[in-house]
Amino acid sequence: GIEDIFVGISDKLSVFRAFVEQEELDPEEILYMGDDLPDFEVMRRVGLPACPQDAAQEIIALSHYVSPKAGGRGCVRDVVEKVMRVHRKWPYQQPTKKN
């Protein structure tokens, strides 16, 4: 599950570096969702940079996944669902059509 969320951070790269070191993480195993230029330097260093469809063009170009949802309109849920499905941890099944 998601254990750490950082919001309202002005120096994102310093916080990212400290977090990676403290938790002994491999940046290649981190998903980071950003939408504007202050996110750029961190997103360059992670394994899965992602963004909403209305992110800055530079962020969209850098992202490995661009959600079809806008920021504040379901993009986080979209990304969480995608990751959980890839890891076969999505607890819900698609409804089957009744004929």
PARO-514597 format. One record per atom (N, C-alpha, C): atom name; y, x, z; residue in three letters; residue number from 1. Coordinates in nm, 2 decimals, padded with zeros to 4 digits. Example, Ala and Ser with C-alpha at 12.3 -4.5 7.8 and 13.67 -1.06 7.14 Angstrom:
2
+------+--------+--------+--------+------+------+
: name :      v :      u :      w : resn : resi :
+------+--------+--------+--------+------+------+
:    N : -00.57 :  01.32 :  00.78 :  ALA :    1 :
:   CA : -00.45 :  01.23 :  00.78 :  ALA :    1 :
:    C : -00.33 :  01.32 :  00.78 :  ALA :    1 :
:    N : -00.22 :  01.28 :  00.71 :  SER :    2 :
:   CA : -00.11 :  01.37 :  00.71 :  SER :    2 :
:    C :  00.00 :  01.29 :  00.79 :  SER :    2 :
+------+--------+--------+--------+------+------+
//
This chain:
99
+------+--------+--------+--------+------+------+
: name :      v :      u :      w : resn : resi :
+------+--------+--------+--------+------+------+
:    N : -00.12 :  00.08 :  00.00 :  GLY :    1 :
:   CA :  00.00 :  00.00 :  00.00 :  GLY :    1 :
:    C :  00.13 :  00.09 :  00.00 :  GLY :    1 :
:    N :  00.23 :  00.02 : -00.02 :  ILE :    2 :
:   CA :  00.36 :  00.09 : -00.02 :  ILE :    2 :
:    C :  00.40 :  00.11 :  00.13 :  ILE :    2 :
:    N :  00.43 :  00.24 :  00.16 :  GLU :    3 :
:   CA :  00.46 :  00.27 :  00.30 :  GLU :    3 :
:    C :  00.61 :  00.32 :  00.32 :  GLU :    3 :
:    N :  00.67 :  00.37 :  00.22 :  ASP :    4 :
:   CA :  00.80 :  00.43 :  00.23 :  ASP :    4 :
:    C :  00.89 :  00.38 :  00.11 :  ASP :    4 :
:    N :  01.00 :  00.33 :  00.15 :  ILE :    5 :
:   CA :  01.10 :  00.28 :  00.05 :  ILE :    5 :
:    C :  01.24 :  00.34 :  00.10 :  ILE :    5 :
:    N :  01.31 :  00.40 :  00.01 :  PHE :    6 :
:   CA :  01.44 :  00.45 :  00.04 :  PHE :    6 :
:    C :  01.55 :  00.38 : -00.04 :  PHE :    6 :
:    N :  01.65 :  00.33 :  00.02 :  VAL :    7 :
:   CA :  01.76 :  00.26 : -00.05 :  VAL :    7 :
:    C :  01.89 :  00.31 :  00.00 :  VAL :    7 :
:    N :  01.99 :  00.30 : -00.08 :  GLY :    8 :
:   CA :  02.13 :  00.34 : -00.04 :  GLY :    8 :
:    C :  02.14 :  00.49 : -00.02 :  GLY :    8 :
:    N :  02.06 :  00.57 : -00.09 :  ILE :    9 :
:   CA :  02.07 :  00.72 : -00.08 :  ILE :    9 :
:    C :  02.16 :  00.77 : -00.19 :  ILE :    9 :
:    N :  02.25 :  00.86 : -00.15 :  SER :   10 :
:   CA :  02.34 :  00.92 : -00.25 :  SER :   10 :
:    C :  02.29 :  01.05 : -00.30 :  SER :   10 :
:    N :  02.22 :  01.13 : -00.22 :  ASP :   11 :
:   CA :  02.16 :  01.25 : -00.27 :  ASP :   11 :
:    C :  02.01 :  01.23 : -00.29 :  ASP :   11 :
:    N :  01.97 :  01.17 : -00.39 :  LYS :   12 :
:   CA :  01.83 :  01.13 : -00.41 :  LYS :   12 :
:    C :  01.74 :  01.25 : -00.43 :  LYS :   12 :
:    N :  01.78 :  01.35 : -00.49 :  LEU :   13 :
:   CA :  01.69 :  01.46 : -00.52 :  LEU :   13 :
:    C :  01.66 :  01.53 : -00.39 :  LEU :   13 :
:    N :  01.76 :  01.55 : -00.30 :  SER :   14 :
:   CA :  01.73 :  01.62 : -00.17 :  SER :   14 :
:    C :  01.63 :  01.54 : -00.08 :  SER :   14 :
:    N :  01.65 :  01.41 : -00.08 :  VAL :   15 :
:   CA :  01.56 :  01.32 : -00.01 :  VAL :   15 :
:    C :  01.42 :  01.32 : -00.07 :  VAL :   15 :
:    N :  01.41 :  01.32 : -00.20 :  PHE :   16 :
:   CA :  01.29 :  01.33 : -00.27 :  PHE :   16 :
:    C :  01.21 :  01.45 : -00.23 :  PHE :   16 :
:    N :  01.28 :  01.57 : -00.24 :  ARG :   17 :
:   CA :  01.22 :  01.70 : -00.21 :  ARG :   17 :
:    C :  01.17 :  01.70 : -00.07 :  ARG :   17 :
:    N :  01.25 :  01.66 :  00.02 :  ALA :   18 :
:   CA :  01.21 :  01.66 :  00.16 :  ALA :   18 :
:    C :  01.09 :  01.57 :  00.19 :  ALA :   18 :
:    N :  01.09 :  01.45 :  00.13 :  PHE :   19 :
:   CA :  00.98 :  01.36 :  00.14 :  PHE :   19 :
:    C :  00.85 :  01.42 :  00.09 :  PHE :   19 :
:    N :  00.85 :  01.47 : -00.03 :  VAL :   20 :
:   CA :  00.74 :  01.53 : -00.10 :  VAL :   20 :
:    C :  00.68 :  01.65 : -00.01 :  VAL :   20 :
:    N :  00.77 :  01.73 :  00.04 :  GLU :   21 :
:   CA :  00.73 :  01.84 :  00.13 :  GLU :   21 :
:    C :  00.67 :  01.79 :  00.26 :  GLU :   21 :
:    N :  00.74 :  01.69 :  00.33 :  GLN :   22 :
:   CA :  00.69 :  01.64 :  00.45 :  GLN :   22 :
:    C :  00.56 :  01.57 :  00.44 :  GLN :   22 :
:    N :  00.53 :  01.50 :  00.34 :  GLU :   23 :
:   CA :  00.41 :  01.43 :  00.32 :  GLU :   23 :
:    C :  00.30 :  01.50 :  00.24 :  GLU :   23 :
:    N :  00.34 :  01.63 :  00.20 :  GLU :   24 :
:   CA :  00.25 :  01.71 :  00.12 :  GLU :   24 :
:    C :  00.19 :  01.64 :  00.00 :  GLU :   24 :
:    N :  00.29 :  01.59 : -00.08 :  LEU :   25 :
:   CA :  00.25 :  01.51 : -00.20 :  LEU :   25 :
:    C :  00.27 :  01.60 : -00.32 :  LEU :   25 :
:    N :  00.19 :  01.56 : -00.42 :  ASP :   26 :
:   CA :  00.21 :  01.61 : -00.56 :  ASP :   26 :
:    C :  00.30 :  01.52 : -00.63 :  ASP :   26 :
:    N :  00.42 :  01.57 : -00.68 :  PRO :   27 :
:   CA :  00.51 :  01.48 : -00.75 :  PRO :   27 :
:    C :  00.45 :  01.41 : -00.87 :  PRO :   27 :
:    N :  00.35 :  01.48 : -00.93 :  GLU :   28 :
:   CA :  00.28 :  01.41 : -01.04 :  GLU :   28 :
:    C :  00.21 :  01.29 : -01.01 :  GLU :   28 :
:    N :  00.18 :  01.26 : -00.88 :  GLU :   29 :
:   CA :  00.11 :  01.14 : -00.83 :  GLU :   29 :
:    C :  00.21 :  01.03 : -00.78 :  GLU :   29 :
:    N :  00.34 :  01.05 : -00.81 :  ILE :   30 :
:   CA :  00.44 :  00.96 : -00.76 :  ILE :   30 :
:    C :  00.49 :  00.87 : -00.87 :  ILE :   30 :
:    N :  00.51 :  00.74 : -00.84 :  LEU :   31 :
:   CA :  00.58 :  00.65 : -00.93 :  LEU :   31 :
:    C :  00.72 :  00.63 : -00.87 :  LEU :   31 :
:    N :  00.82 :  00.64 : -00.95 :  TYR :   32 :
:   CA :  00.96 :  00.63 : -00.91 :  TYR :   32 :
:    C :  01.02 :  00.53 : -01.01 :  TYR :   32 :
:    N :  01.08 :  00.43 : -00.95 :  MET :   33 :
:   CA :  01.15 :  00.33 : -01.04 :  MET :   33 :
:    C :  01.30 :  00.35 : -01.02 :  MET :   33 :
:    N :  01.37 :  00.37 : -01.13 :  GLY :   34 :
:   CA :  01.52 :  00.39 : -01.12 :  GLY :   34 :
:    C :  01.58 :  00.31 : -01.24 :  GLY :   34 :
:    N :  01.72 :  00.30 : -01.23 :  ASP :   35 :
:   CA :  01.78 :  00.22 : -01.33 :  ASP :   35 :
:    C :  01.91 :  00.29 : -01.38 :  ASP :   35 :
:    N :  01.96 :  00.39 : -01.31 :  ASP :   36 :
:   CA :  02.09 :  00.45 : -01.36 :  ASP :   36 :
:    C :  02.08 :  00.60 : -01.34 :  ASP :   36 :
:    N :  02.19 :  00.67 : -01.38 :  LEU :   37 :
:   CA :  02.19 :  00.81 : -01.39 :  LEU :   37 :
:    C :  02.17 :  00.88 : -01.26 :  LEU :   37 :
:    N :  02.21 :  00.83 : -01.14 :  PRO :   38 :
:   CA :  02.17 :  00.90 : -01.01 :  PRO :   38 :
:    C :  02.02 :  00.91 : -00.99 :  PRO :   38 :
:    N :  01.94 :  00.84 : -01.06 :  ASP :   39 :
:   CA :  01.80 :  00.85 : -01.05 :  ASP :   39 :
:    C :  01.74 :  00.95 : -01.14 :  ASP :   39 :
:    N :  01.81 :  01.00 : -01.24 :  PHE :   40 :
:   CA :  01.76 :  01.08 : -01.35 :  PHE :   40 :
:    C :  01.69 :  01.21 : -01.30 :  PHE :   40 :
:    N :  01.75 :  01.29 : -01.21 :  GLU :   41 :
:   CA :  01.69 :  01.41 : -01.17 :  GLU :   41 :
:    C :  01.55 :  01.39 : -01.09 :  GLU :   41 :
:    N :  01.55 :  01.29 : -01.01 :  VAL :   42 :
:   CA :  01.42 :  01.26 : -00.95 :  VAL :   42 :
:    C :  01.31 :  01.22 : -01.05 :  VAL :   42 :
:    N :  01.36 :  01.13 : -01.14 :  MET :   43 :
:   CA :  01.26 :  01.07 : -01.24 :  MET :   43 :
:    C :  01.20 :  01.18 : -01.33 :  MET :   43 :
:    N :  01.28 :  01.29 : -01.35 :  ARG :   44 :
:   CA :  01.23 :  01.40 : -01.43 :  ARG :   44 :
:    C :  01.11 :  01.47 : -01.36 :  ARG :   44 :
:    N :  01.10 :  01.46 : -01.23 :  ARG :   45 :
:   CA :  01.01 :  01.53 : -01.15 :  ARG :   45 :
:    C :  00.88 :  01.46 : -01.11 :  ARG :   45 :
:    N :  00.87 :  01.33 : -01.14 :  VAL :   46 :
:   CA :  00.76 :  01.25 : -01.10 :  VAL :   46 :
:    C :  00.66 :  01.23 : -01.21 :  VAL :   46 :
:    N :  00.54 :  01.19 : -01.18 :  GLY :   47 :
:   CA :  00.44 :  01.16 : -01.28 :  GLY :   47 :
:    C :  00.45 :  01.03 : -01.35 :  GLY :   47 :
:    N :  00.51 :  00.93 : -01.29 :  LEU :   48 :
:   CA :  00.53 :  00.80 : -01.35 :  LEU :   48 :
:    C :  00.67 :  00.75 : -01.33 :  LEU :   48 :
:    N :  00.77 :  00.79 : -01.41 :  PRO :   49 :
:   CA :  00.90 :  00.73 : -01.40 :  PRO :   49 :
:    C :  00.90 :  00.59 : -01.47 :  PRO :   49 :
:    N :  00.95 :  00.50 : -01.40 :  ALA :   50 :
:   CA :  00.96 :  00.36 : -01.46 :  ALA :   50 :
:    C :  01.10 :  00.30 : -01.44 :  ALA :   50 :
:    N :  01.13 :  00.20 : -01.51 :  CYS :   51 :
:   CA :  01.26 :  00.14 : -01.50 :  CYS :   51 :
:    C :  01.25 : -00.01 : -01.55 :  CYS :   51 :
:    N :  01.36 : -00.09 : -01.51 :  PRO :   52 :
:   CA :  01.37 : -00.22 : -01.56 :  PRO :   52 :
:    C :  01.42 : -00.22 : -01.71 :  PRO :   52 :
:    N :  01.41 : -00.33 : -01.78 :  GLN :   53 :
:   CA :  01.45 : -00.33 : -01.92 :  GLN :   53 :
:    C :  01.60 : -00.31 : -01.94 :  GLN :   53 :
:    N :  01.68 : -00.34 : -01.83 :  ASP :   54 :
:   CA :  01.83 : -00.33 : -01.84 :  ASP :   54 :
:    C :  01.88 : -00.20 : -01.78 :  ASP :   54 :
:    N :  01.80 : -00.10 : -01.77 :  ALA :   55 :
:   CA :  01.84 :  00.03 : -01.72 :  ALA :   55 :
:    C :  01.93 :  00.11 : -01.82 :  ALA :   55 :
:    N :  02.00 :  00.21 : -01.77 :  ALA :   56 :
:   CA :  02.08 :  00.29 : -01.86 :  ALA :   56 :
:    C :  01.99 :  00.35 : -01.97 :  ALA :   56 :
:    N :  02.04 :  00.37 : -02.08 :  GLN :   57 :
:   CA :  01.96 :  00.42 : -02.20 :  GLN :   57 :
:    C :  01.90 :  00.56 : -02.17 :  GLN :   57 :
:    N :  01.96 :  00.64 : -02.09 :  GLU :   58 :
:   CA :  01.90 :  00.77 : -02.06 :  GLU :   58 :
:    C :  01.78 :  00.76 : -01.97 :  GLU :   58 :
:    N :  01.78 :  00.66 : -01.89 :  ILE :   59 :
:   CA :  01.67 :  00.63 : -01.80 :  ILE :   59 :
:    C :  01.56 :  00.57 : -01.87 :  ILE :   59 :
:    N :  01.59 :  00.48 : -01.96 :  ILE :   60 :
:   CA :  01.48 :  00.42 : -02.05 :  ILE :   60 :
:    C :  01.41 :  00.52 : -02.13 :  ILE :   60 :
:    N :  01.49 :  00.62 : -02.19 :  ALA :   61 :
:   CA :  01.43 :  00.72 : -02.27 :  ALA :   61 :
:    C :  01.34 :  00.81 : -02.19 :  ALA :   61 :
:    N :  01.37 :  00.83 : -02.06 :  LEU :   62 :
:   CA :  01.29 :  00.92 : -01.97 :  LEU :   62 :
:    C :  01.17 :  00.85 : -01.92 :  LEU :   62 :
:    N :  01.17 :  00.72 : -01.91 :  SER :   63 :
:   CA :  01.06 :  00.64 : -01.84 :  SER :   63 :
:    C :  00.93 :  00.64 : -01.92 :  SER :   63 :
:    N :  00.82 :  00.64 : -01.85 :  HIS :   64 :
:   CA :  00.69 :  00.63 : -01.91 :  HIS :   64 :
:    C :  00.65 :  00.48 : -01.92 :  HIS :   64 :
:    N :  00.72 :  00.40 : -01.83 :  TYR :   65 :
:   CA :  00.70 :  00.25 : -01.84 :  TYR :   65 :
:    C :  00.83 :  00.18 : -01.82 :  TYR :   65 :
:    N :  00.86 :  00.09 : -01.92 :  VAL :   66 :
:   CA :  00.98 :  00.01 : -01.91 :  VAL :   66 :
:    C :  00.94 : -00.13 : -01.89 :  VAL :   66 :
:    N :  00.97 : -00.19 : -01.78 :  SER :   67 :
:   CA :  00.93 : -00.33 : -01.75 :  SER :   67 :
:    C :  01.01 : -00.42 : -01.84 :  SER :   67 :
:    N :  00.94 : -00.53 : -01.89 :  PRO :   68 :
:   CA :  01.01 : -00.63 : -01.97 :  PRO :   68 :
:    C :  01.10 : -00.71 : -01.88 :  PRO :   68 :
:    N :  01.10 : -00.69 : -01.75 :  LYS :   69 :
:   CA :  01.19 : -00.77 : -01.66 :  LYS :   69 :
:    C :  01.31 : -00.69 : -01.63 :  LYS :   69 :
:    N :  01.42 : -00.76 : -01.60 :  ALA :   70 :
:   CA :  01.55 : -00.69 : -01.57 :  ALA :   70 :
:    C :  01.55 : -00.66 : -01.42 :  ALA :   70 :
:    N :  01.64 : -00.57 : -01.38 :  GLY :   71 :
:   CA :  01.65 : -00.54 : -01.24 :  GLY :   71 :
:    C :  01.69 : -00.66 : -01.16 :  GLY :   71 :
:    N :  01.63 : -00.69 : -01.05 :  GLY :   72 :
:   CA :  01.65 : -00.80 : -00.97 :  GLY :   72 :
:    C :  01.59 : -00.93 : -01.03 :  GLY :   72 :
:    N :  01.51 : -00.92 : -01.13 :  ARG :   73 :
:   CA :  01.45 : -01.03 : -01.20 :  ARG :   73 :
:    C :  01.30 : -01.02 : -01.22 :  ARG :   73 :
:    N :  01.24 : -00.94 : -01.12 :  GLY :   74 :
:   CA :  01.09 : -00.93 : -01.12 :  GLY :   74 :
:    C :  01.04 : -00.80 : -01.17 :  GLY :   74 :
:    N :  01.12 : -00.70 : -01.19 :  CYS :   75 :
:   CA :  01.07 : -00.57 : -01.25 :  CYS :   75 :
:    C :  00.98 : -00.50 : -01.14 :  CYS :   75 :
:    N :  01.02 : -00.50 : -01.02 :  VAL :   76 :
:   CA :  00.94 : -00.43 : -00.92 :  VAL :   76 :
:    C :  00.80 : -00.50 : -00.91 :  VAL :   76 :
:    N :  00.80 : -00.63 : -00.90 :  ARG :   77 :
:   CA :  00.67 : -00.70 : -00.90 :  ARG :   77 :
:    C :  00.59 : -00.67 : -01.02 :  ARG :   77 :
:    N :  00.65 : -00.66 : -01.14 :  ASP :   78 :
:   CA :  00.58 : -00.63 : -01.26 :  ASP :   78 :
:    C :  00.51 : -00.49 : -01.25 :  ASP :   78 :
:    N :  00.58 : -00.39 : -01.20 :  VAL :   79 :
:   CA :  00.53 : -00.26 : -01.19 :  VAL :   79 :
:    C :  00.42 : -00.25 : -01.09 :  VAL :   79 :
:    N :  00.44 : -00.31 : -00.97 :  VAL :   80 :
:   CA :  00.34 : -00.32 : -00.87 :  VAL :   80 :
:    C :  00.21 : -00.38 : -00.92 :  VAL :   80 :
:    N :  00.22 : -00.49 : -00.99 :  GLU :   81 :
:   CA :  00.10 : -00.56 : -01.05 :  GLU :   81 :
:    C :  00.03 : -00.46 : -01.15 :  GLU :   81 :
:    N :  00.11 : -00.40 : -01.23 :  LYS :   82 :
:   CA :  00.05 : -00.31 : -01.33 :  LYS :   82 :
:    C : -00.03 : -00.20 : -01.26 :  LYS :   82 :
:    N :  00.03 : -00.13 : -01.16 :  VAL :   83 :
:   CA : -00.04 : -00.03 : -01.09 :  VAL :   83 :
:    C : -00.17 : -00.08 : -01.02 :  VAL :   83 :
:    N : -00.15 : -00.19 : -00.95 :  MET :   84 :
:   CA : -00.27 : -00.24 : -00.88 :  MET :   84 :
:    C : -00.38 : -00.28 : -00.98 :  MET :   84 :
:    N : -00.35 : -00.33 : -01.09 :  ARG :   85 :
:   CA : -00.45 : -00.37 : -01.19 :  ARG :   85 :
:    C : -00.52 : -00.24 : -01.25 :  ARG :   85 :
:    N : -00.44 : -00.14 : -01.27 :  VAL :   86 :
:   CA : -00.50 : -00.01 : -01.32 :  VAL :   86 :
:    C : -00.60 :  00.04 : -01.22 :  VAL :   86 :
:    N : -00.57 :  00.03 : -01.09 :  HIS :   87 :
:   CA : -00.65 :  00.08 : -00.98 :  HIS :   87 :
:    C : -00.76 : -00.02 : -00.93 :  HIS :   87 :
:    N : -00.76 : -00.13 : -01.01 :  ARG :   88 :
:   CA : -00.86 : -00.24 : -00.98 :  ARG :   88 :
:    C : -00.84 : -00.30 : -00.83 :  ARG :   88 :
:    N : -00.72 : -00.31 : -00.79 :  LYS :   89 :
:   CA : -00.68 : -00.36 : -00.66 :  LYS :   89 :
:    C : -00.61 : -00.49 : -00.66 :  LYS :   89 :
:    N : -00.59 : -00.54 : -00.78 :  TRP :   90 :
:   CA : -00.51 : -00.67 : -00.79 :  TRP :   90 :
:    C : -00.61 : -00.78 : -00.74 :  TRP :   90 :
:    N : -00.57 : -00.85 : -00.64 :  PRO :   91 :
:   CA : -00.66 : -00.95 : -00.58 :  PRO :   91 :
:    C : -00.67 : -01.08 : -00.65 :  PRO :   91 :
:    N : -00.60 : -01.10 : -00.75 :  TYR :   92 :
:   CA : -00.60 : -01.23 : -00.82 :  TYR :   92 :
:    C : -00.66 : -01.23 : -00.96 :  TYR :   92 :
:    N : -00.73 : -01.33 : -00.99 :  GLN :   93 :
:   CA : -00.79 : -01.34 : -01.13 :  GLN :   93 :
:    C : -00.70 : -01.43 : -01.21 :  GLN :   93 :
:    N : -00.71 : -01.40 : -01.34 :  GLN :   94 :
:   CA : -00.64 : -01.49 : -01.44 :  GLN :   94 :
:    C : -00.71 : -01.63 : -01.43 :  GLN :   94 :
:    N : -00.64 : -01.74 : -01.43 :  PRO :   95 :
:   CA : -00.70 : -01.87 : -01.44 :  PRO :   95 :
:    C : -00.77 : -01.89 : -01.57 :  PRO :   95 :
:    N : -00.89 : -01.95 : -01.57 :  THR :   96 :
:   CA : -00.96 : -01.97 : -01.69 :  THR :   96 :
:    C : -00.92 : -02.11 : -01.75 :  THR :   96 :
:    N : -00.92 : -02.11 : -01.88 :  LYS :   97 :
:   CA : -00.88 : -02.24 : -01.94 :  LYS :   97 :
:    C : -01.00 : -02.34 : -01.94 :  LYS :   97 :
:    N : -00.96 : -02.46 : -01.91 :  LYS :   98 :
:   CA : -01.06 : -02.57 : -01.91 :  LYS :   98 :
:    C : -01.06 : -02.64 : -02.04 :  LYS :   98 :
:    N : -01.17 : -02.66 : -02.10 :  ASN :   99 :
:   CA : -01.18 : -02.73 : -02.23 :  ASN :   99 :
:    C : -01.19 : -02.88 : -02.21 :  ASN :   99 :
+------+--------+--------+--------+------+------+
//
